[in-house]
């Protein structure tokens, strides 16, 4: 399996690139999110890859970042979603947006991607909701109001609430509610958790 490719970027299009690696030209299919991060033609380029082998073809899919590739791999595990549709999803939504839609069961947002109908969107939510890590889920759902990763106390408090059994999106929102009210430097993670639990009560 090919894990990554490094070489000269020979061709560059929104959906595909060609990389010359030691005299061999590799055609790689990419999402728009990766296209935006590509260097100019003629420059050295490194792409993380997924080597997709089927009976009639062997195709390479490339990604600028590990989160993109990880989300691609999750999506193709969902029944009814192949590599092309997974790339389309990553072209229409960012990794964080997909994570947030899965955690919040936002079927409407997922089905807004070309090629993904309501039933497929529902399968994505059902099959992947338990495969999004707590940290990624908390950052995704908190992104619209504040960046939970800016203060380790908020992140740790939200993770603690999730560990106590609260849904990840609810835990993140409660912690951000505490943050919106203002948290002094002297406030500890335990203090934040207590205040958030008070709100949950």
MDTraj code that builds the backbone (N, CA, C; nanometers):
import mdtraj as md
import numpy as np

residues = "UNK UNK UNK UNK UNK UNK UNK UNK UNK UNK UNK UNK UNK UNK UNK UNK UNK UNK UNK UNK UNK UNK UNK UNK UNK UNK UNK UNK UNK UNK UNK UNK UNK UNK UNK UNK UNK UNK UNK UNK UNK UNK UNK UNK UNK UNK UNK UNK UNK UNK UNK UNK UNK UNK UNK UNK UNK UNK UNK UNK UNK UNK UNK UNK UNK UNK UNK UNK UNK UNK UNK UNK UNK UNK UNK UNK UNK UNK UNK UNK UNK UNK UNK UNK UNK UNK UNK UNK UNK UNK UNK UNK UNK UNK UNK UNK UNK UNK UNK UNK UNK UNK UNK UNK UNK UNK UNK UNK UNK UNK UNK UNK UNK UNK UNK UNK UNK UNK UNK UNK UNK UNK UNK UNK UNK UNK UNK UNK UNK UNK UNK UNK UNK UNK UNK UNK UNK UNK UNK UNK UNK UNK UNK UNK UNK UNK UNK UNK UNK UNK UNK UNK UNK UNK UNK UNK UNK UNK UNK UNK UNK UNK UNK UNK UNK UNK UNK UNK UNK UNK UNK UNK UNK UNK UNK UNK UNK UNK UNK UNK UNK UNK UNK UNK UNK UNK UNK UNK UNK UNK UNK UNK UNK UNK UNK UNK UNK UNK UNK UNK UNK".split()
xyz = np.array([
    [0.0841, -0.1201, 0.0000],
    [0.0000, 0.0000, 0.0000],
    [0.0878, 0.1254, 0.0000],
    [0.0432, 0.2266, -0.0723],
    [0.1159, 0.3522, -0.0798],
    [0.0602, 0.4461, 0.0279],
    [0.1457, 0.4866, 0.1221],
    [0.1016, 0.5699, 0.2334],
    [0.1117, 0.7186, 0.2016],
    [0.2137, 0.7568, 0.1258],
    [0.2278, 0.8966, 0.0846],
    [0.3136, 0.9025, -0.0404],
    [0.3055, 1.0158, -0.1093],
    [0.3885, 1.0386, -0.2274],
    [0.4554, 1.1752, -0.2156],
    [0.5829, 1.1778, -0.2520],
    [0.6560, 1.3042, -0.2562],
    [0.7226, 1.3161, -0.3921],
    [0.7004, 1.4273, -0.4581],
    [0.7592, 1.4463, -0.5898],
    [0.7244, 1.5831, -0.6441],
    [0.7443, 1.6012, -0.7732],
    [0.7177, 1.7289, -0.8381],
    [0.5729, 1.7325, -0.8852],
    [0.5048, 1.8414, -0.8550],
    [0.3659, 1.8582, -0.8970],
    [0.3636, 1.8957, -1.0453],
    [0.3206, 1.8014, -1.1281],
    [0.3230, 1.8197, -1.2732],
    [0.1917, 1.8773, -1.3245],
    [0.0808, 1.8233, -1.2759],
    [-0.0513, 1.8715, -1.3141],
    [-0.1302, 1.9047, -1.1889],
    [-0.2168, 2.0043, -1.2002],
    [-0.2912, 2.0509, -1.0834],
    [-0.4303, 2.0953, -1.1263],
    [-0.5310, 2.0190, -1.0857],
    [-0.6700, 2.0511, -1.1130],
    [-0.7487, 2.0382, -0.9828],
    [-0.8689, 2.0984, -0.9740],
    [-0.9448, 2.0934, -0.8485],
    [-0.9783, 1.9523, -0.7995],
    [-0.9828, 1.8550, -0.8898],
    [-1.0209, 1.7198, -0.8489],
    [-0.9096, 1.6166, -0.8639],
    [-0.8001, 1.6536, -0.9290],
    [-0.6921, 1.5568, -0.9511],
    [-0.5592, 1.6281, -0.9701],
    [-0.4524, 1.5551, -0.9367],
    [-0.3171, 1.6050, -0.9608],
    [-0.2337, 1.4906, -1.0174],
    [-0.1213, 1.5279, -1.0766],
    [-0.0218, 1.4288, -1.1184],
    [0.1098, 1.4669, -1.0532],
    [0.1692, 1.3727, -0.9838],
    [0.2972, 1.3939, -0.9174],
    [0.4030, 1.3050, -0.9824],
    [0.5136, 1.3655, -1.0207],
    [0.6270, 1.2921, -1.0763],
    [0.7177, 1.2519, -0.9607],
    [0.7147, 1.1237, -0.9275],
    [0.7993, 1.0717, -0.8201],
    [0.9036, 0.9790, -0.8810],
    [1.0261, 1.0291, -0.8916],
    [1.1379, 0.9519, -0.9468],
    [1.1079, 0.8996, -1.0871],
    [1.0490, 0.9872, -1.1697],
    [1.0263, 0.9511, -1.3088],
    [0.8964, 0.8786, -1.3361],
    [0.8175, 0.8531, -1.2327],
    [0.6873, 0.7878, -1.2502],
    [0.5776, 0.8894, -1.2195],
    [0.4833, 0.9056, -1.3123],
    [0.3745, 1.0001, -1.2920],
    [0.2547, 0.9341, -1.2258],
    [0.2211, 0.9777, -1.1065],
    [0.1081, 0.9202, -1.0325],
    [-0.0125, 1.0140, -1.0412],
    [-0.1247, 0.9618, -1.0890],
    [-0.2495, 1.0381, -1.0904],
    [-0.3185, 1.0176, -0.9564],
    [-0.3531, 1.1290, -0.8919],
    [-0.4124, 1.1219, -0.7585],
    [-0.5382, 1.2079, -0.7554],
    [-0.6465, 1.1502, -0.7080],
    [-0.7726, 1.2230, -0.6963],
    [-0.7792, 1.2892, -0.5592],
    [-0.8233, 1.4157, -0.5561],
    [-0.8179, 1.4938, -0.4327],
    [-0.9490, 1.5688, -0.4071],
    [-0.9766, 1.6027, -0.2807],
    [-1.0893, 1.6917, -0.2491],
    [-1.0464, 1.8372, -0.2662],
    [-1.1428, 1.9277, -0.2723],
    [-1.1121, 2.0699, -0.2868],
    [-1.0309, 2.1232, -0.1697],
    [-1.0547, 2.0669, -0.0515],
    [-0.9811, 2.1119, 0.0671],
    [-0.8314, 2.0904, 0.0501],
    [-0.7935, 1.9852, -0.0205],
    [-0.6520, 1.9590, -0.0473],
    [-0.6012, 2.0481, -0.1599],
    [-0.6832, 2.0685, -0.2614],
    [-0.6434, 2.1534, -0.3749],
    [-0.6011, 2.2922, -0.3262],
    [-0.6740, 2.3455, -0.2295],
    [-0.6455, 2.4793, -0.1775],
    [-0.5081, 2.4878, -0.1104],
    [-0.4543, 2.3736, -0.0705],
    [-0.3269, 2.3725, 0.0024],
    [-0.2083, 2.3331, -0.0862],
    [-0.2319, 2.3100, -0.2143],
    [-0.1253, 2.2648, -0.3039],
    [-0.0281, 2.3774, -0.3379],
    [0.0988, 2.3431, -0.3604],
    [0.1946, 2.4442, -0.4078],
    [0.1733, 2.4697, -0.5573],
    [0.2542, 2.5567, -0.6124],
    [0.2463, 2.5832, -0.7566],
    [0.3027, 2.4658, -0.8354],
    [0.2588, 2.4531, -0.9596],
    [0.3129, 2.3482, -1.0466],
    [0.4647, 2.3633, -1.0586],
    [0.5316, 2.2504, -1.0571],
    [0.6769, 2.2512, -1.0662],
    [0.7455, 2.2470, -0.9312],
    [0.6680, 2.2675, -0.8249],
    [0.7249, 2.2637, -0.6897],
    [0.7140, 2.1237, -0.6310],
    [0.7914, 2.0985, -0.5262],
    [0.7819, 1.9691, -0.4586],
    [0.6500, 1.9616, -0.3823],
    [0.5879, 1.8466, -0.3878],
    [0.4577, 1.8277, -0.3241],
    [0.4565, 1.6949, -0.2489],
    [0.3985, 1.6970, -0.1305],
    [0.3817, 1.5747, -0.0516],
    [0.2336, 1.5569, -0.0233],
    [0.1806, 1.4397, -0.0580],
    [0.0407, 1.4093, -0.0294],
    [0.0305, 1.2769, 0.0448],
    [-0.0502, 1.2749, 0.1498],
    [-0.0871, 1.1493, 0.2145],
    [-0.1842, 1.0793, 0.1215],
    [-0.1778, 0.9489, 0.1124],
    [-0.2600, 0.8804, 0.0128],
    [-0.3390, 0.7637, 0.0699],
    [-0.4448, 0.7321, -0.0024],
    [-0.5211, 0.6094, 0.0209],
    [-0.5150, 0.5313, -0.1091],
    [-0.4663, 0.4097, -0.1013],
    [-0.4489, 0.3235, -0.2187],
    [-0.5724, 0.2345, -0.2307],
    [-0.6607, 0.2681, -0.3247],
    [-0.7877, 0.1955, -0.3377],
    [-0.7781, 0.0939, -0.4509],
    [-0.7871, -0.0315, -0.4141],
    [-0.7741, -0.1394, -0.5121],
    [-0.9090, -0.2087, -0.5313],
    [-0.9492, -0.2215, -0.6571],
    [-1.0700, -0.2967, -0.6885],
    [-1.0402, -0.3874, -0.8072],
    [-1.1372, -0.4666, -0.8483],
    [-1.1119, -0.5668, -0.9514],
    [-1.0632, -0.5062, -1.0827],
    [-1.1207, -0.3930, -1.1213],
    [-1.0899, -0.3376, -1.2535],
    [-0.9983, -0.2162, -1.2510],
    [-0.9531, -0.1731, -1.1331],
    [-0.8690, -0.0541, -1.1286],
    [-0.7971, -0.0420, -0.9947],
    [-0.6913, 0.0385, -0.9976],
    [-0.6205, 0.0743, -0.8744],
    [-0.6097, 0.2263, -0.8750],
    [-0.6752, 0.2921, -0.7791],
    [-0.6845, 0.4372, -0.7773],
    [-0.6194, 0.4943, -0.6520],
    [-0.5573, 0.6098, -0.6691],
    [-0.4955, 0.6788, -0.5563],
    [-0.5765, 0.8029, -0.5211],
    [-0.6015, 0.8215, -0.3919],
    [-0.6680, 0.9408, -0.3420],
    [-0.5708, 1.0112, -0.2488],
    [-0.5593, 1.1435, -0.2638],
    [-0.4583, 1.2155, -0.1889],
    [-0.5157, 1.3239, -0.0991],
    [-0.4414, 1.3540, 0.0093],
    [-0.4889, 1.4493, 0.1106],
    [-0.3721, 1.5301, 0.1646],
    [-0.3992, 1.6584, 0.1888],
    [-0.2952, 1.7466, 0.2404],
    [-0.2700, 1.7247, 0.3883],
    [-0.3721, 1.6769, 0.4623],
    [-0.3585, 1.6601, 0.6071],
    [-0.4088, 1.5235, 0.6518],
    [-0.3611, 1.4803, 0.7668],
    [-0.4041, 1.3518, 0.8225],
    [-0.5526, 1.3512, 0.8611],
    [-0.6074, 1.4618, 0.9192],
    [-0.7508, 1.4610, 0.9496],
    [-0.8382, 1.4389, 0.8255],
    [-0.7969, 1.4932, 0.7106],
    [-0.8726, 1.4709, 0.5875],
    [-0.8711, 1.3231, 0.5500],
    [-0.7532, 1.2630, 0.5554],
    [-0.7440, 1.1213, 0.5201],
    [-0.8206, 1.0344, 0.6197],
    [-0.8112, 1.0686, 0.7468],
    [-0.8817, 0.9918, 0.8494],
    [-1.0330, 0.9984, 0.8277],
    [-1.0851, 1.1170, 0.7953],
    [-1.2283, 1.1303, 0.7701],
    [-1.2686, 1.0541, 0.6440],
    [-1.1850, 1.0599, 0.5414],
    [-1.2088, 0.9835, 0.4188],
    [-1.2221, 0.8342, 0.4516],
    [-1.1298, 0.7831, 0.5320],
    [-1.1327, 0.6411, 0.5677],
    [-1.2568, 0.6046, 0.6482],
    [-1.3021, 0.6959, 0.7336],
    [-1.4254, 0.6711, 0.8086],
    [-1.5455, 0.6658, 0.7137],
    [-1.5505, 0.7620, 0.6230],
    [-1.6657, 0.7709, 0.5327],
    [-1.6769, 0.6486, 0.4418],
    [-1.5654, 0.5991, 0.3906],
    [-1.5747, 0.4848, 0.2982],
    [-1.6091, 0.3553, 0.3715],
    [-1.6045, 0.3580, 0.5040],
    [-1.6484, 0.2416, 0.5818],
    [-1.8008, 0.2356, 0.5929],
    [-1.8673, 0.3469, 0.5599],
    [-2.0131, 0.3516, 0.5671],
    [-2.0711, 0.2837, 0.4439],
    [-2.1667, 0.1939, 0.4651],
    [-2.2266, 0.1232, 0.3523],
    [-2.2920, 0.2222, 0.2566],
    [-2.2621, 0.2059, 0.1290],
    [-2.3197, 0.2938, 0.0281],
    [-2.2335, 0.4133, -0.0076],
    [-2.1191, 0.4296, 0.0606],
    [-2.0295, 0.5404, 0.0298],
    [-1.8968, 0.4868, -0.0227],
    [-1.8661, 0.5230, -0.1462],
    [-1.7398, 0.4854, -0.2074],
    [-1.6415, 0.6003, -0.2017],
    [-1.5206, 0.5798, -0.2506],
    [-1.4181, 0.6840, -0.2467],
    [-1.4592, 0.8140, -0.3149],
    [-1.5247, 0.8055, -0.4297],
    [-1.5633, 0.9273, -0.5013],
    [-1.6597, 1.0121, -0.4187],
    [-1.7565, 0.9475, -0.3557],
    [-1.8527, 1.0216, -0.2747],
    [-1.7880, 1.0769, -0.1487],
    [-1.6933, 1.0027, -0.0930],
    [-1.6211, 1.0519, 0.0252],
    [-1.5412, 1.1770, -0.0094],
    [-1.4791, 1.1787, -0.1274],
    [-1.4047, 1.2963, -0.1728],
    [-1.5004, 1.4136, -0.1947],
    [-1.6181, 1.3837, -0.2502],
    [-1.7185, 1.4883, -0.2710],
    [-1.7611, 1.5497, -0.1376],
    [-1.7786, 1.4647, -0.0366],
    [-1.8167, 1.5144, 0.0961],
    [-1.7106, 1.6073, 0.1524],
    [-1.5833, 1.5697, 0.1364],
    [-1.4736, 1.6519, 0.1863],
    [-1.4549, 1.7790, 0.1037],
    [-1.5090, 1.7788, -0.0166],
    [-1.5031, 1.8989, -0.0992],
    [-1.6134, 1.9966, -0.0607],
    [-1.7241, 1.9428, -0.0087],
    [-1.8375, 2.0275, 0.0267],
    [-1.8372, 2.0755, 0.1700],
    [-1.7762, 1.9977, 0.2599],
    [-1.7724, 2.0325, 0.4017],
    [-1.6315, 2.0102, 0.4552],
    [-1.5915, 2.0903, 0.5515],
    [-1.4618, 2.0686, 0.6153],
    [-1.4708, 1.9478, 0.7077],
    [-1.3562, 1.8974, 0.7493],
    [-1.3537, 1.7831, 0.8416],
    [-1.4306, 1.8179, 0.9690],
    [-1.4082, 1.9375, 1.0213],
    [-1.4768, 1.9776, 1.1453],
    [-1.6277, 1.9863, 1.1238],
    [-1.6697, 2.0365, 1.0076],
    [-1.8130, 2.0466, 0.9784],
    [-1.8772, 1.9086, 0.9690],
    [-1.8062, 1.8136, 0.9089],
    [-1.8585, 1.6767, 0.9004],
    [-1.8668, 1.6153, 1.0397],
    [-1.7631, 1.6357, 1.1198],
    [-1.7637, 1.5832, 1.2563],
    [-1.8805, 1.6403, 1.3363],
    [-1.9000, 1.7709, 1.3259],
    [-2.0086, 1.8354, 1.4003],
    [-2.1436, 1.7829, 1.3540],
    [-2.1604, 1.7648, 1.2235],
    [-2.2874, 1.7139, 1.1706],
    [-2.3150, 1.5725, 1.2206],
    [-2.2109, 1.4913, 1.2299],
    [-2.2271, 1.3539, 1.2788],
    [-2.2647, 1.3542, 1.4266],
    [-2.1899, 1.4306, 1.5063],
    [-2.2136, 1.4338, 1.6511],
    [-2.3521, 1.4891, 1.6835],
    [-2.3950, 1.5906, 1.6076],
    [-2.5239, 1.6544, 1.6336],
    [-2.6377, 1.5918, 1.5546],
    [-2.6069, 1.4809, 1.4822],
    [-2.7076, 1.4123, 1.3999],
    [-2.7760, 1.5096, 1.3033],
    [-2.6965, 1.5961, 1.2430],
    [-2.7481, 1.6967, 1.1499],
    [-2.7580, 1.6356, 1.0103],
    [-2.8621, 1.5568, 0.9909],
    [-2.8829, 1.4869, 0.8637],
    [-2.9016, 1.5866, 0.7493],
    [-2.9682, 1.6969, 0.7777],
    [-2.9936, 1.7973, 0.6736],
    [-2.8635, 1.8524, 0.6173],
    [-2.7692, 1.8791, 0.7044],
    [-2.6415, 1.9349, 0.6584],
    [-2.5651, 1.8341, 0.5738],
    [-2.5622, 1.7100, 0.6169],
    [-2.4916, 1.6068, 0.5423],
    [-2.5574, 1.5793, 0.4071],
    [-2.6897, 1.5788, 0.4058],
    [-2.7609, 1.5508, 0.2810],
    [-2.7555, 1.6682, 0.1841],
    [-2.6999, 1.7813, 0.2286],
    [-2.6807, 1.8949, 0.1400],
    [-2.5628, 1.8756, 0.0455],
    [-2.4808, 1.7736, 0.0730],
    [-2.3675, 1.7417, -0.0144],
    [-2.4192, 1.6672, -0.1369],
    [-2.3745, 1.7072, -0.2531],
    [-2.4173, 1.6439, -0.3775],
    [-2.3896, 1.4937, -0.3742],
    [-2.4922, 1.4148, -0.4014],
    [-2.4762, 1.2699, -0.4044],
    [-2.5121, 1.2000, -0.2748],
    [-2.5301, 1.2768, -0.1678],
    [-2.5668, 1.2175, -0.0387],
    [-2.7136, 1.2479, -0.0105],
    [-2.7966, 1.1451, -0.0168],
    [-2.9380, 1.1611, 0.0134],
    [-2.9637, 1.1486, 0.1620],
    [-3.0889, 1.1633, 0.2002],
    [-3.1229, 1.1588, 0.3425],
    [-3.0887, 1.0240, 0.4061],
    [-3.1196, 0.9151, 0.3360],
    [-3.0935, 0.7827, 0.3927],
    [-2.9432, 0.7599, 0.4121],
    [-2.8642, 0.8031, 0.3151],
    [-2.7192, 0.7886, 0.3276],
    [-2.6666, 0.8747, 0.4419],
    [-2.7191, 0.9964, 0.4545],
    [-2.6787, 1.0852, 0.5641],
    [-2.7123, 1.0226, 0.6986],
    [-2.8278, 0.9593, 0.7080],
    [-2.8671, 0.8926, 0.8328],
    [-2.7723, 0.7770, 0.8643],
    [-2.7298, 0.7039, 0.7614],
    [-2.6350, 0.5936, 0.7830],
    [-2.5010, 0.6471, 0.8329],
    [-2.4579, 0.7600, 0.7773],
    [-2.3319, 0.8204, 0.8218],
    [-2.3376, 0.8510, 0.9706],
    [-2.4482, 0.9107, 1.0139],
    [-2.4642, 0.9455, 1.1549],
    [-2.4650, 0.8201, 1.2424],
    [-2.5448, 0.7216, 1.2045],
    [-2.5593, 0.5999, 1.2848],
    [-2.4285, 0.5222, 1.2935],
    [-2.3593, 0.5093, 1.1802],
    [-2.2405, 0.4247, 1.1756],
    [-2.1136, 0.4929, 1.2274],
    [-2.1121, 0.6270, 1.2288],
    [-1.9886, 0.6957, 1.2661],
    [-1.9954, 0.7730, 1.3978],
    [-2.1159, 0.7868, 1.4556],
    [-2.1268, 0.8717, 1.5755],
    [-2.0389, 0.8230, 1.6906],
    [-2.0157, 0.6924, 1.6992],
    [-1.9325, 0.6402, 1.8077],
    [-1.7850, 0.6304, 1.7692],
    [-1.7524, 0.6716, 1.6452],
    [-1.6139, 0.6613, 1.5991],
    [-1.5433, 0.7969, 1.5929],
    [-1.6178, 0.9026, 1.6265],
    [-1.5558, 1.0339, 1.6384],
    [-1.5004, 1.0452, 1.7797],
    [-1.3724, 1.0737, 1.7931],
    [-1.3119, 1.0796, 1.9259],
    [-1.3738, 1.1922, 2.0083],
    [-1.3807, 1.1762, 2.1394],
    [-1.4409, 1.2800, 2.2228],
    [-1.3785, 1.4177, 2.2025],
    [-1.2464, 1.4224, 2.1935],
    [-1.1802, 1.5509, 2.1752],
    [-1.2187, 1.6174, 2.0444],
    [-1.2195, 1.5393, 1.9363],
    [-1.2558, 1.5941, 1.8052],
    [-1.4011, 1.6384, 1.8039],
    [-1.4860, 1.5595, 1.8670],
    [-1.6283, 1.5933, 1.8703],
    [-1.6525, 1.7222, 1.9466],
    [-1.5847, 1.7379, 2.0602],
    [-1.6026, 1.8579, 2.1417],
    [-1.5544, 1.9821, 2.0676],
    [-1.4409, 1.9718, 2.0010],
    [-1.3891, 2.0859, 1.9266],
    [-1.4811, 2.1205, 1.8097],
    [-1.5361, 2.0174, 1.7462],
    [-1.6226, 2.0403, 1.6302],
    [-1.7500, 2.1138, 1.6690],
    [-1.8165, 2.0666, 1.7738],
    [-1.9451, 2.1272, 1.8099],
    [-1.9276, 2.2605, 1.8810],
    [-1.8112, 2.2828, 1.9410],
    [-1.7879, 2.4099, 2.0093],
    [-1.7368, 2.5175, 1.9151],
    [-1.6971, 2.4774, 1.7964],
    [-1.6338, 2.5709, 1.7042],
    [-1.7188, 2.6906, 1.6685],
    [-1.8498, 2.6747, 1.6647],
    [-1.9364, 2.7846, 1.6224],
    [-1.9439, 2.8961, 1.7261],
    [-1.9234, 2.8631, 1.8530],
    [-1.9360, 2.9646, 1.9573],
    [-1.8008, 3.0117, 2.0100],
    [-1.7102, 2.9206, 2.0273],
    [-1.5767, 2.9566, 2.0750],
    [-1.4845, 2.8389, 2.0513],
    [-1.3568, 2.8646, 2.0508],
    [-1.2598, 2.7574, 2.0296],
    [-1.2232, 2.6976, 2.1642],
    [-1.2758, 2.5802, 2.1896],
    [-1.2578, 2.5176, 2.3200],
    [-1.1118, 2.4814, 2.3462],
    [-1.0339, 2.4694, 2.2370],
    [-0.8944, 2.4301, 2.2527],
    [-0.8055, 2.5462, 2.2984],
    [-0.8602, 2.6691, 2.3007],
    [-0.7795, 2.7834, 2.3418],
    [-0.7468, 2.7791, 2.4907],
    [-0.8285, 2.7118, 2.5689],
    [-0.8060, 2.7027, 2.7125],
    [-0.8163, 2.5558, 2.7520],
    [-0.7056, 2.4996, 2.7957],
    [-0.7037, 2.3568, 2.8292],
    [-0.8044, 2.3232, 2.9396],
    [-0.8373, 2.4202, 3.0232],
    [-0.9337, 2.3949, 3.1309],
    [-1.0721, 2.3644, 3.0739],
    [-1.1091, 2.4381, 2.9678],
    [-1.2404, 2.4144, 2.9053],
    [-1.2450, 2.2770, 2.8408],
    [-1.1385, 2.2433, 2.7704],
    [-1.1322, 2.1125, 2.7043],
    [-1.1382, 1.9994, 2.8068],
    [-1.0578, 2.0124, 2.9127],
    [-1.0547, 1.9071, 3.0152],
    [-1.1901, 1.8941, 3.0850],
    [-1.2558, 2.0070, 3.1094],
    [-1.3864, 2.0036, 3.1753],
    [-1.4904, 1.9365, 3.0862],
    [-1.4870, 1.9692, 2.9577],
    [-1.5827, 1.9097, 2.8648],
    [-1.5599, 1.7594, 2.8511],
    [-1.4342, 1.7198, 2.8463],
    [-1.4020, 1.5771, 2.8384],
    [-1.4478, 1.5041, 2.9648],
    [-1.4348, 1.5699, 3.0774],
    [-1.4779, 1.5097, 3.2037],
    [-1.6294, 1.4897, 3.2043],
    [-1.7034, 1.5877, 3.1566],
    [-1.8494, 1.5740, 3.1496],
    [-1.8887, 1.4610, 3.0561],
    [-1.8183, 1.4503, 2.9436],
    [-1.8462, 1.3412, 2.8498],
    [-1.8177, 1.2068, 2.9153],
    [-1.7087, 1.2009, 2.9936],
    [-1.6734, 1.0769, 3.0635],
    [-1.7779, 1.0406, 3.1685],
    [-1.8474, 1.1421, 3.2206],
    [-1.9522, 1.1179, 3.3193],
    [-2.0824, 1.0693, 3.2559],
    [-2.0855, 1.0692, 3.1228],
    [-2.2027, 1.0159, 3.0540],
    [-2.2862, 1.1170, 2.9785],
    [-2.2480, 1.2452, 2.9855],
    [-2.3230, 1.3453, 2.9112],
    [-2.2867, 1.3392, 2.7636],
    [-2.3833, 1.3678, 2.6779],
    [-2.3556, 1.3704, 2.5347],
    [-2.2508, 1.4771, 2.5067],
    [-2.1666, 1.4493, 2.4080],
    [-2.0525, 1.5367, 2.3821],
    [-2.0947, 1.6781, 2.3438],
    [-2.1989, 1.6897, 2.2609],
    [-2.2395, 1.8247, 2.2203],
    [-2.2983, 1.9015, 2.3382],
    [-2.3737, 1.8321, 2.4249],
    [-2.4314, 1.8981, 2.5421],
    [-2.3215, 1.9394, 2.6397],
    [-2.2217, 1.8519, 2.6576],
    [-2.1111, 1.8833, 2.7479],
    [-2.0351, 2.0064, 2.6993],
    [-2.0074, 2.0107, 2.5693],
    [-1.9336, 2.1242, 2.5130],
    [-2.0116, 2.2538, 2.5289],
    [-2.1413, 2.2490, 2.5017],
    [-2.2232, 2.3700, 2.5112],
    [-2.2304, 2.4212, 2.6546],
    [-2.2404, 2.3280, 2.7513],
    [-2.2475, 2.3700, 2.8918],
    [-2.1154, 2.4343, 2.9361],
    [-2.0056, 2.3754, 2.8942],
    [-1.8753, 2.4310, 2.9309],
    [-1.8563, 2.5675, 2.8657],
    [-1.8976, 2.5814, 2.7398],
    [-1.8850, 2.7100, 2.6733],
    [-1.9785, 2.8125, 2.7373],
    [-2.0900, 2.7653, 2.7938],
    [-2.1793, 2.8553, 2.8661],
    [-2.1113, 2.9131, 2.9882],
    [-2.0340, 2.8290, 3.0563],
    [-1.9559, 2.8762, 3.1707],
    [-1.8520, 2.9779, 3.1240],
    [-1.7865, 2.9479, 3.0107],
    [-1.6829, 3.0370, 2.9577],
    [-1.7417, 3.1720, 2.9179],
    [-1.8616, 3.1693, 2.8591],
    [-1.9250, 3.2937, 2.8154],
    [-1.9553, 3.3859, 2.9337],
    [-1.9777, 3.3258, 3.0501],
    [-2.0059, 3.4055, 3.1694],
    [-1.8785, 3.4636, 3.2296],
    [-1.7649, 3.4162, 3.1784],
    [-1.6367, 3.4666, 3.2260],
    [-1.5716, 3.3724, 3.3256],
    [-1.4471, 3.3346, 3.2981],
    [-1.3746, 3.2471, 3.3905],
    [-1.2406, 3.3127, 3.4259],
    [-1.2225, 3.3462, 3.5517],
    [-1.0961, 3.4071, 3.5941],
    [-0.9818, 3.3063, 3.5893],
    [-0.8602, 3.3551, 3.5881],
    [-0.7430, 3.2685, 3.5815],
    [-0.7349, 3.1731, 3.7010],
    [-0.7975, 3.2130, 3.8121],
    [-0.7904, 3.1308, 3.9334],
    [-0.8892, 3.0135, 3.9306],
    [-0.9824, 3.0144, 3.8350],
    [-1.0820, 2.9070, 3.8294],
    [-1.0169, 2.7785, 3.7788],
    [-1.0391, 2.6696, 3.8514],
    [-0.9797, 2.5406, 3.8147],
    [-1.0751, 2.4606, 3.7267],
    [-1.0241, 2.3518, 3.6724],
    [-1.1067, 2.2611, 3.5917],
    [-1.2236, 2.2100, 3.6763],
    [-1.1942, 2.1771, 3.8021],
    [-1.2986, 2.1286, 3.8929],
    [-1.4080, 2.2331, 3.9123],
    [-1.3677, 2.3598, 3.9256],
    [-1.4652, 2.4683, 3.9412],
    [-1.5556, 2.4792, 3.8184],
    [-1.4939, 2.4669, 3.7009],
    [-1.5709, 2.4759, 3.5760],
    [-1.6701, 2.3605, 3.5663],
    [-1.6245, 2.2407, 3.6041],
    [-1.7116, 2.1232, 3.5996],
    [-1.8294, 2.1413, 3.6961],
    [-1.8012, 2.1890, 3.8164],
    [-1.9084, 2.2093, 3.9148],
    [-2.0116, 2.3098, 3.8650],
    [-1.9620, 2.4171, 3.8041],
    [-2.0546, 2.5191, 3.7539],
    [-2.1369, 2.4631, 3.6366],
    [-2.0697, 2.3858, 3.5502],
    [-2.1417, 2.3264, 3.4376],
    [-2.2439, 2.2244, 3.4853],
    [-2.2093, 2.1460, 3.5864],
    [-2.3023, 2.0479, 3.6409],
    [-2.4207, 2.1165, 3.7061],
    [-2.3964, 2.2311, 3.7643],
    [-2.5062, 2.3077, 3.8225],
    [-2.6041, 2.3491, 3.7159],
    [-2.5508, 2.3891, 3.5998],
    [-2.6379, 2.4261, 3.4888],
    [-2.7128, 2.3073, 3.4318],
    [-2.6477, 2.1896, 3.4385],
    [-2.7125, 2.0693, 3.3859],
    [-2.8234, 2.0225, 3.4774],
    [-2.8077, 2.0562, 3.6037],
    [-2.9099, 2.0112, 3.6986],
    [-3.0395, 2.0793, 3.6771],
])
top = md.Topology()
chain = top.add_chain()
for i, resn in enumerate(residues, 1):
    res = top.add_residue(resn, chain, resSeq=i)
    for name in ("N", "CA", "C"):
        top.add_atom(name, md.element.get_by_symbol(name[0]), res)
traj = md.Trajectory(xyz[None], top)
